[in-house]
Amino acid sequence: MTILFAIIFLLTIIFLIYSLLIYSALNKLLNLEKLNTAELTLSVVIAAKNEAENISSLISAIKKQSYPADLFEVIIVDDNSSDNTFEVVKKNIAGLSNFKVIRAEGKNYPAKKGALDIGIKHASNPYIVITDADCIPSPDWLRSFAGKFAQGNDFVFGIAPYRQTKSFVNKIA
């Protein structure tokens, strides 16, 4: 009988230690999101090629960020679009001092890599955040990246949610 009590006591101690470790980890994770990121300035770089249909939604989502607008800039690089992407961007960012659009002229690298390179060279902030022109980030997107940079991370990768459509290629994916 005493062996049974000893086993139960030992299992209870192990369970309490395990629970304490999980609680500590969750508490740390949740509190890290509340770090003061007020000093972090971010540059958002977006390469856009023939994205006239998508870019307005992205710009609208970035305008709705919970992160203070004076702490981030948005650089949209038109990558030699054959549609009116450049004009659509100019119209959508009119009057916004932290947004700018440039053309990808004189690229050192081919395709999107070259456009991103140009955007990064125009960035004035130490932290660079890159997204695609067809993405729609959540309102806390920049705040969460700033929080991870504030923790000392040099690189932060985010997810790209997959949107389902009725197209054949989408169904295969």
Secondary structure, 3 states (H helix, E strand, C coil): CHHHHHHHHHHHHHHHHHHHHHHHHHHHHHHHCCCCCCCCCEEEEEEECCCCCCHHHHHHHHHCCCCCHHHEEEEEEECCCCCCHHHHHHHHHCCCCCEEEEECCCCCCCHHHHHHHHHHHHCCCCEEEEEECCCCCCCCHHHHHHHHHHCCCCCCCCCCCCCCCCCHHHHHC
